[in-house]
């Protein structure tokens, strides 16, 4: 058996190999999974957990879920597990739901930083289910300020109505600092109810040019009273432009949901959705500056690259 110092050096080496280098992941994962599951040295397990998070691969997440308990007595290990779990669990990955369930449980951890990172992780991977929303809503009154802010930002991103009064309360408070995550939550909600409060802030901060200036302007534009109607028009145009561009591929555009949480969903001729091509239209956009043609072309280009084999003979129109 190798000495703990040797194991730790090996884990650090493997972590460096996989961090930002996906070509090394397949070769390094088996050994990292072995070390995280068999080592009796806490330092090694912690380092292996960090390295598996850096792999950014659902197979690494699988190893973490199988071998690192979310209720482990060591706070540092639980924290590193919480940081690692969201890495590599995009929509459609096989371990996504299990990772989300683990993060939901970790939002109830006794350690402040673990709850903070669990809420952040749920927001990062755009987790949105009744269980996720309940977990995030429960943290809006958390004793830890950063956890409250991360929960608010993640909950607002889902469009849950419980985020609206919490954001409004923060915007209306005088004499207390406002944080970026709270302005981001306002932008995520895109609610005209928040516009007067944001406009008042813009007037107060008119002479300031800092990190909040651009974010406040974005939140104002997203919450403008005319934004929902304008967004509805643009979404219709986006469907038409995308469908015209994709006609020869047997794909047409559809949408689901309402601004600012509308999903753009390409569908094949049989009506089935293309999972690789579902986008949130308004995540980083606002109606006043949205460019329909650019968005349609970008969606189609990404779609062609992400699933070229699925755009096959069965979906193409037949020519004589």
N, C-alpha and C positions, 0 to 999 in steps of 0.2 A: 504493500500500500504506500502511495506517495505521501510525503510529509505535507502537512497543511500549508506550509509556506510555498511548496511547489505547486499545489493545487491552486492557491490564490494567484500565483504568477501566471499559471496556465489560463485561468479564467480571465484575468486582465488582458492577456495576449489575445484570446479568442474574442473578447469584447471589442478590442480595437480592430480586429479583422472584419467584424460584421457591421460595425458602426459606420453607416454611410456607404457600405460596399456590399450591395445585394448579391454580387457574384460569389461572395465567400460564405453566404448564409447556409447553403445546403451542406457544405462540408463541415462547418463548425457546429451546427445545431445538435447533432447526436451527442457530442461530447458535453456540450453545455447542459443538455437535458439530463445526461447521466450525472453530472456533478450536482445539479440542483436537486436531484432526487435521492442521491446516495451519500453526499458529503455530510459528515457529522459536525463540521466546523461552520459556525454561524457566519463568519466573515466570508467564507467561500460561497455559501448559499446566497447571501446578500449580493455579492459581486456577480454571481451567475444570474440572479434575477435581473440585475441592472443590464447585464450583457444581453439577455434574452429580450428585454425591452428594446434595446438598440438594434436588434435584428429586424424589427418591424415586419414580422412574418406571422401568419396565423398558426404555424406549427410551433413557433416559440410561445405564443399565447397558450396553446394547448398544453405545453409542458408546464407552464406556470399554473394553470388551472388544476392540473393533475397532481402537482407536487408541492405547491406552496399554499398552505392553509390561510384563508382570509382571517382566521381568528388566532393566528400564531401569536404567542405571548410577547415576541420581540417587536417593539414599536418600529424600529428602523426597517425591519424586513417587511412589515405590513405597509409601510410608507412606500418602499421601493416597488413592492408588488402593485400598489395602487397606481404608481407612476407608469409602470410597465404595461399594465393590462390594456390600455386603449391603443397601444401601438400595433398596427397591422390588423385591425378588426373593422375594416371598411364594410360598407353595405354588401351583403351577399357572401361574406366569408363564413365558413362553417362554425366558427367558435364565437361569433359575434354575440348571440343571445346569452350564452353562458358568461361571457366577459361582462356584459351589461348587468346580468344578475349579480355577479360578484361585486361590481362597482356599486350597485344599489345597496347591497349589504354593507359595504365599506362606508357609505354615507352616514351610517349609524355608529361608526367606530368611536371609541372613547377618546382617541387622540385627535386634537384639532386639525393638525396638518393632514392627516389621513382623510378626514371628512372633506377638507378643502380640496385635495387633489381628486377625490372620488367625484365630487360635483364638477370639477373642471374636466375630468375625463369623460363624463357623460355628455357634457356640452361639446367637447372636441369631436366625438364620434357621432354627434347628432342623434343621440338616443332619444327616442320619442315613443313612449308607450304609456298606458295608464299607470303602470308600476313605477316607471321612471319619473313621471310627473308628480306622483304622490311623494316619492322620495325627495325630490328637489323642493317641492312645496313645504315639506316638513323642515327643511333647513333654512327657510326664509327668516326664522326667528332664532337661528343658532346663536350660541353665546360667542362664537368666533366670527369677527367681522369679515375676514376674507372668505370664509366659508359661506356666509350670507350672500356676499357679492357674487361668488361663483355660482351659487344655486340660483340666484336671481337671473343672471345672464343666461344660464342654461335653460331655465324654465321659460324665460321670455322667448328664446329661440324656438321653442315648441309652439308658441302662440297660446299657451295656457292663460286663461283670463285672470288667474290668481296673481300673475306677475304685474298686471296693470296697476292696481292700487299700491303695490309695494314700490314700483318705479315712481309713480306720481308723488308718493310721500317723500321719497328721497329728493326729487326735483324741487319740491316745495319748501324743504327745510332751509332755514336761514341760519347763517353763522356756523355751518358745519361743512366740511369738505365733501365735494362730490367726486366720485371715482370713475375712471374710464369704463369699468365694467357696467356701471349703472347707466352711463350714456349709451353704451353698446346695447344694453337691454332695451332702452327707449327706442333705439333705431330698429331693433329686432321686432318690436311690437308694431311699429308703424301706425300707431293709433292717433287719430286726430284729437282725441281727448288730451293728449300730452302736448299738443302744439302750443297752446298759450303759455304753459310752464317753460317750454324750451325757448319760446320767443322772448320771454322775460329774462331768461338767462343770457340769451344772445345780446340783449340790450345792456345788461349789466357788464358783460365781458367784452363789449364792443372795442374797447381800447387795448385789449390784450391779444397778443399773438403767441400762442403756445401749443402744446401738444393737444389741447382740447379743442382748438379752433376748428380744425377740419372735421373732427368727430361730431361736434355740435352742429355744424352745418349739414352734415350727412343726416343726423337724427331729425333735424328740422325738415329737410326735404322729404324724408320718409314719412313723417307724421303730418305733412301738409294736408289740409282738408280736401284738396283736389287730387291728392295722390291716388286714392283707391280707384276713382273713376278713370283716371288717366292710365293706371296700371291695367285695368280691365280692357281698355282699347288696345293697348300695346300687346297684351297676351293674345288677343284675337289676331292681330297682325303677325305675331311671331308664329302662330300655328299655320297661317296661310303661307308665309314665306318659307318656313321650314318644309312644309309638305310639298311645295312646288320644287324646291331644291332636291328633295329626296324621292320624287315620284318614280324615277327609274330604278330605285332600289326597293320599291315595294314597301316604303315606310311612310307613315304620316304622323304629324304632331298632335298631341292632345295635352290638356292641362288638368290638374286636380287641385282642389283647395282654393282659398281666397288670398289675395294680397294681404300681407307681404310674405305669406307662407305657401304661395302657389308652386306646385311641382310641374315641370315640363316633362312629359312622358312620351317618347316616341313609341309607336306601335307598329307591328307587322300587319300584313294584310288580313291575317286571321284574327286580329284584335288583341293579340297577346302583347304585353309590354316588354320592352327590352331593358332588363335590369341594369345593364352596363351604361344605360343612357338616361338615367333619371336625374334631373337637375332641379335645385331650388333656384328659381329665376331671380329672386330678389335678395339673396344672401349678401351680395356685395354691390347691389345696384339700387338706384332710385329712379322713379319714373321720369323725372324731368330731363335726365341725361341718358336714358336707356337707348341703345342703338339696336334696333330690331334686326337689321341685316347682318350686323357683326355677330350678334348672339346666335342667329340661325346657322350661319356658316361655321361658327366655332363648335356648336353642338354636333353638326353633321360631321365635321372633320374629326372630332374626338370619337364619335360613334364608329366611324370607318376604321379607326386605329384600334379601338378596344375590342371589337368583335367581328373582324373581317370574315371569319368562316361562317358566321350566322347569317350574313347577308348573302345568301346562296341562291341556287336556281329556284328553290321552292318559293322564294319571296319576290323574285324578279318577274316583271311582266314578260310573257312569251311573245317573241317576234316571229313573223312568218319568214 
